[in-house]
Amino acid sequence: MFSRELELRGRAFVNYQALSGVEVKDMTIDGFPAKLFFNPARVRSVMADVSPEALQKRACFLCPDGLELNQLTTVWDSPTGQTYFIRVNPFPIFNHHFTISSAIHERQTFAPHMESMLHLAQAMPEMSIFYNGPMCGASAPDHMHFQAVPRHSMPIEDHFDTNYANAVLVQESDLQSHLAALKKVLSMASIPENASQTGSLTAGASRTEEWEPRWNIISWYEPESSASVVSDLQGKARSTGASDLQPTGRSYNTIVFFRKESRPQCFFAPENERILFSPGTVEMGGVGIVANRESFDRITPRVLRSMIQEVADKIV
């Protein structure tokens, strides 16, 4: 599917070609190996206006009538009975970047699609499946969707013990056990009583405009894995260490990032100080994406750490 779409030389072809010219900064933040990408093609996502008014005016780019020219679709039927459309993401962050959207135009809500996400991870073990909450990086909060990128694209997958974003890791060898553990973790979060007027995507957003807690989520499946654990909130596994874990044959893995803000204060700063940084799951996972040169030059390891801490919520 990926090669067939690029052969059509549409928008996806142009933007995947541009990935080879993306500038990268390697950073170390408290032992965490983060990266910063300067990718001008991502400006559409970084600057997305997802206010109710803007969503009503634009065609949904995840529905058949709003697709990019020459954008192919593969239909995937989840064992849950839900149907999804798998497409090459025409605005990629990584090579082989896909969007998996509900066949029904329904708003971005994780709970009804949680099991399907895990089935998808098992069906695509070479990929990490991630979810951006409607107030945490989603440029299409009006249409339910996941995204898929190659495994190990995000440092958090391999360096959870040096986690810098207050996440929780769930690992279980059994699907139903994983679902139960994940639901317990998700229950720790709540919808903010009042959305921040500076951090929200829409200034002055009210509680009624937020229908689920702010979180970002990554899931992947390992056919060969280690023992089950649910991490604590500081990123330390409750086991005694990786060397002590016993093989179990397979594992479902999910990382949940809790959020208190949608965007850091610097996004709204005066022009001479502004950093266009709108973190979603990829940024929380250790790969910062900026779409203009000024922001790329202004971000240092200290600044990146500060921005992530500003938007991350510490559940206790």
C-alpha positions as CSV (number, residue, x, y, z in Angstrom):
1,M,0.0,0.0,0.0
2,F,2.7,2.4,1.0
3,S,4.8,1.9,-2.2
4,R,1.7,2.0,-4.4
5,E,0.6,5.3,-3.0
6,L,4.0,6.9,-3.5
7,E,4.0,5.7,-7.1
8,L,1.0,7.9,-7.6
9,R,3.2,11.0,-6.8
10,G,0.5,12.9,-4.8
11,R,1.0,14.9,-1.7
12,A,2.3,11.9,0.2
13,F,5.1,11.4,-2.3
14,V,6.2,15.0,-2.0
15,N,6.2,15.0,1.8
16,Y,7.9,11.6,2.1
17,Q,10.7,12.8,-0.2
18,A,11.1,15.9,2.0
19,L,11.7,13.7,5.1
20,S,15.2,13.0,3.9
21,G,15.9,16.8,4.4
22,V,14.5,17.0,7.9
23,E,17.1,18.5,10.3
24,V,17.6,16.6,13.6
25,K,19.0,17.6,16.9
26,D,19.9,14.8,19.4
27,M,19.4,15.8,23.0
28,T,19.9,14.2,26.4
29,I,17.4,15.2,29.1
30,D,18.2,13.6,32.5
31,G,19.5,10.5,30.7
32,F,16.6,10.4,28.2
33,P,17.7,10.4,24.6
34,A,15.3,12.9,23.0
35,K,15.3,14.2,19.5
36,L,14.1,17.4,17.8
37,F,13.0,17.5,14.2
38,F,12.7,20.6,12.0
39,N,9.9,19.5,9.6
40,P,8.3,22.5,7.8
41,A,5.7,20.1,6.1
42,R,4.1,19.6,9.6
43,V,3.0,23.2,10.0
44,R,-0.6,22.1,9.1
45,S,-0.7,19.9,12.2
46,V,1.3,22.1,14.5
47,M,-0.9,25.1,13.8
48,A,-4.2,23.3,13.5
49,D,-7.2,25.3,14.6
50,V,-9.6,22.8,16.2
51,S,-12.1,25.2,17.6
52,P,-15.7,24.0,17.0
53,E,-16.2,26.9,14.5
54,A,-13.1,25.8,12.4
55,L,-14.1,22.2,12.4
56,Q,-17.6,23.0,11.1
57,K,-16.1,25.1,8.2
58,R,-13.6,22.5,6.9
59,A,-14.2,19.2,5.2
60,C,-13.1,16.3,7.3
61,F,-9.8,15.0,5.8
62,L,-10.4,11.5,7.3
63,C,-13.8,11.0,5.5
64,P,-13.9,9.8,1.9
65,D,-15.0,13.2,0.6
66,G,-12.1,15.0,2.2
67,L,-9.2,12.8,1.1
68,E,-6.1,14.1,-0.5
69,L,-5.8,13.4,-4.2
70,N,-4.4,9.9,-5.0
71,Q,-4.8,8.8,-1.3
72,L,-5.5,5.0,-1.1
73,T,-7.6,3.3,1.5
74,T,-7.3,-0.2,3.0
75,V,-10.3,-1.4,5.0
76,W,-9.6,-3.2,8.3
77,D,-12.3,-5.0,10.3
78,S,-11.4,-5.3,14.0
79,P,-12.4,-8.4,15.9
80,T,-14.6,-6.1,18.0
81,G,-16.9,-5.6,14.9
82,Q,-15.6,-2.0,14.3
83,T,-14.4,-1.0,10.9
84,Y,-11.4,1.3,10.2
85,F,-9.7,2.8,7.2
86,I,-5.9,2.5,7.0
87,R,-4.2,5.2,4.9
88,V,-0.7,6.5,4.4
89,N,-0.4,9.8,6.4
90,P,0.3,12.5,3.8
91,F,2.0,14.7,6.4
92,P,4.5,12.2,7.9
93,I,6.8,12.5,10.9
94,F,8.5,9.2,10.2
95,N,8.9,7.0,7.1
96,H,6.0,4.6,6.8
97,H,3.5,6.7,8.8
98,F,-0.1,5.6,8.7
99,T,-3.5,6.9,9.9
100,I,-6.2,4.5,11.0
101,S,-9.5,6.2,11.2
102,S,-13.0,5.0,12.1
103,A,-15.2,4.2,9.1
104,I,-17.8,6.3,10.9
105,H,-17.4,10.0,11.4
106,E,-17.4,10.1,15.2
107,R,-15.4,12.2,17.6
108,Q,-12.0,11.3,19.0
109,T,-12.9,9.1,22.0
110,F,-10.6,6.4,23.2
111,A,-12.6,4.1,25.5
112,P,-14.9,2.6,22.8
113,H,-11.9,1.9,20.6
114,M,-9.4,0.7,23.3
115,E,-9.7,-3.0,22.5
116,S,-9.4,-2.4,18.7
117,M,-6.2,-0.5,19.3
118,L,-4.7,-3.6,20.9
119,H,-6.0,-5.8,18.2
120,L,-4.4,-3.5,15.6
121,A,-1.1,-3.6,17.5
122,Q,-1.1,-7.4,17.3
123,A,-2.0,-7.3,13.6
124,M,0.9,-4.8,13.0
125,P,3.7,-6.0,15.4
126,E,6.3,-4.0,13.4
127,M,4.4,-0.8,14.2
128,S,3.6,1.3,17.3
129,I,0.0,2.5,17.4
130,F,-0.7,5.8,19.1
131,Y,-3.6,8.0,20.0
132,N,-3.8,11.7,20.5
133,G,-6.6,12.9,22.8
134,P,-8.8,15.6,21.3
135,M,-7.1,18.3,23.4
136,C,-3.6,16.7,23.2
137,G,-2.3,16.9,19.7
138,A,-5.2,15.7,17.6
139,S,-5.7,17.8,14.5
140,A,-8.9,16.0,13.8
141,P,-10.8,15.8,17.1
142,D,-14.0,15.4,15.2
143,H,-13.1,12.0,13.7
144,M,-11.8,9.1,15.7
145,H,-8.4,7.9,14.6
146,F,-5.1,6.3,15.6
147,Q,-1.7,6.6,13.9
148,A,0.9,4.0,13.3
149,V,4.7,4.4,12.9
150,P,7.6,2.0,12.9
151,R,8.5,0.4,16.2
152,H,11.3,2.2,18.2
153,S,10.6,5.5,16.4
154,M,9.9,7.1,19.9
155,P,12.7,6.8,22.5
156,I,10.1,6.2,25.3
157,E,9.6,2.7,23.9
158,D,13.1,1.7,24.8
159,H,14.0,4.1,27.6
160,F,11.0,4.1,29.8
161,D,13.2,3.9,32.9
162,T,14.4,7.4,32.1
163,N,10.9,8.7,31.3
164,Y,10.6,12.5,31.4
165,A,6.8,12.8,30.9
166,N,5.1,11.2,34.0
167,A,3.8,8.2,32.1
168,V,2.5,4.8,33.1
169,L,3.5,1.6,31.4
170,V,1.2,-1.4,31.2
171,Q,2.5,-4.8,30.1
172,E,0.4,-7.9,30.0
173,S,0.7,-11.2,28.0
174,D,-3.0,-11.7,27.9
175,L,-5.3,-9.3,26.0
176,Q,-8.2,-9.2,28.6
177,S,-5.7,-8.8,31.5
178,H,-4.1,-5.9,29.6
179,L,-7.5,-4.3,29.0
180,A,-8.4,-4.6,32.7
181,A,-5.1,-3.1,33.8
182,L,-5.3,-0.3,31.2
183,K,-8.8,0.7,32.3
184,K,-7.6,0.9,35.9
185,V,-4.8,3.2,34.8
186,L,-7.1,5.4,32.7
187,S,-9.5,5.7,35.6
188,M,-7.0,7.8,37.5
189,A,-7.5,10.8,35.2
190,S,-10.5,13.2,35.0
191,I,-11.7,15.9,32.8
192,P,-10.3,19.3,33.9
193,E,-13.0,21.4,35.7
194,N,-11.9,24.4,33.5
195,A,-9.6,24.2,30.5
196,S,-6.6,26.5,30.8
197,Q,-7.1,29.7,28.8
198,T,-3.5,29.7,27.8
199,G,-2.8,26.1,27.3
200,S,-6.0,25.1,25.6
201,L,-6.2,24.8,21.8
202,T,-9.2,27.1,22.1
203,A,-8.7,30.0,24.5
204,G,-11.4,29.9,27.2
205,A,-12.5,26.4,26.4
206,S,-15.1,25.1,28.9
207,R,-15.6,21.8,30.5
208,T,-18.4,21.0,28.2
209,E,-16.0,21.1,25.2
210,E,-13.8,18.3,26.7
211,W,-15.4,14.9,26.7
212,E,-12.5,12.8,28.0
213,P,-9.4,13.4,30.1
214,R,-6.3,14.7,28.4
215,W,-4.0,11.9,27.6
216,N,-1.7,10.5,24.9
217,I,-1.4,6.8,24.4
218,I,1.1,4.4,22.7
219,S,0.5,0.6,22.2
220,W,2.6,-2.1,20.6
221,Y,2.7,-5.9,20.6
222,E,5.7,-8.1,21.1
223,P,5.4,-11.7,19.9
224,E,8.4,-12.5,22.2
225,S,8.5,-10.5,25.5
226,S,9.2,-10.4,29.2
227,A,7.1,-10.7,32.3
228,S,4.1,-8.5,33.0
229,V,4.4,-5.3,34.9
230,V,2.4,-2.1,35.6
231,S,4.9,0.7,36.2
232,D,4.5,3.4,38.8
233,L,4.0,7.0,37.9
234,Q,7.7,7.9,38.0
235,G,8.5,5.4,35.3
236,K,10.1,2.7,37.6
237,A,8.9,-0.8,36.9
238,R,7.5,-2.6,39.9
239,S,9.7,-5.6,39.0
240,T,13.3,-5.7,40.2
241,G,14.7,-5.0,36.7
242,A,14.8,-6.3,33.2
243,S,17.5,-8.8,33.9
244,D,15.1,-10.5,36.4
245,L,12.2,-10.9,34.1
246,Q,11.2,-14.3,32.7
247,P,10.1,-14.8,29.1
248,T,6.3,-15.2,28.6
249,G,6.2,-15.6,24.8
250,R,4.3,-12.4,24.0
251,S,3.2,-9.1,25.4
252,Y,0.8,-6.2,24.9
253,N,2.4,-2.9,25.9
254,T,0.7,0.5,26.5
255,I,2.2,3.7,27.7
256,V,-0.2,6.4,28.9
257,F,0.8,10.1,29.2
258,F,-1.4,12.2,31.4
259,R,-1.8,15.8,30.4
260,K,-2.7,19.1,32.1
261,E,-2.1,21.4,29.2
262,S,-2.6,21.2,25.5
263,R,0.2,23.6,24.5
264,P,3.0,25.3,26.6
265,Q,2.9,29.0,27.3
266,C,5.7,29.7,24.8
267,F,3.3,28.9,22.0
268,F,1.3,32.0,22.8
269,A,4.4,34.2,23.5
270,P,5.2,37.4,21.6
271,E,6.8,36.8,18.1
272,N,10.4,37.3,19.3
273,E,10.0,34.7,22.0
274,R,7.4,32.4,20.5
275,I,8.1,28.6,20.0
276,L,5.6,26.8,17.8
277,F,5.6,23.6,19.8
278,S,2.3,21.7,20.0
279,P,3.1,18.4,21.7
280,G,1.1,15.2,21.0
281,T,2.1,11.6,21.6
282,V,5.2,11.7,19.5
283,E,6.6,14.7,21.5
284,M,5.7,13.1,24.8
285,G,7.5,10.0,23.5
286,G,10.7,11.9,23.0
287,V,10.6,13.3,19.4
288,G,9.9,17.0,19.3
289,I,8.5,18.3,16.0
290,V,8.7,22.0,15.0
291,A,7.7,23.5,11.7
292,N,9.7,26.8,11.6
293,R,13.4,27.6,11.8
294,E,13.0,30.1,14.7
295,S,11.4,27.5,17.0
296,F,14.0,24.9,16.1
297,D,16.8,27.2,16.9
298,R,15.3,28.3,20.2
299,I,14.7,24.8,21.7
300,T,17.6,23.5,23.8
301,P,17.5,20.4,26.0
302,R,16.5,22.6,29.0
303,V,13.7,24.3,27.0
304,L,12.4,21.0,25.7
305,R,12.4,19.6,29.2
306,S,10.6,22.6,30.6
307,M,7.9,22.5,27.9
308,I,7.2,18.8,28.4
309,Q,7.0,19.3,32.2
310,E,4.6,22.2,31.7
311,V,2.1,20.1,29.7
312,A,2.5,16.8,31.6
313,D,0.3,16.0,34.5
314,K,1.6,14.0,37.5
315,I,-1.2,11.8,38.8
316,V,-0.7,10.8,42.4
